[in-house]
Amino acid sequence: YILVRMKSAAETGYCFNVRRLRLQEKLVMLKYDPIAKQRVLFTEKRKIRSI
C-alpha cells in the first residue's frame, strides 16, 4: 500500500489522506467537502509514503 493525498477539485484547500494499492491507478472519487458544503470530485495529488 501507499498513502496518498486527495485534494478537492472545488479549490477550497480541503484534503485528506487515503491508502491505495501500489499498482492501482490514481484515485478519483466523489466525497463531501465540508468547506464547499457539497459533494465534489477529489483527485490524487501526491504520494505521502509507503505503508
Secondary structure, 3 states (H helix, E strand, C coil): CEEEEEEECCCCCCEEEEEECCCCCCCEEEEEECCCCEEEEEEEEEEEEEC
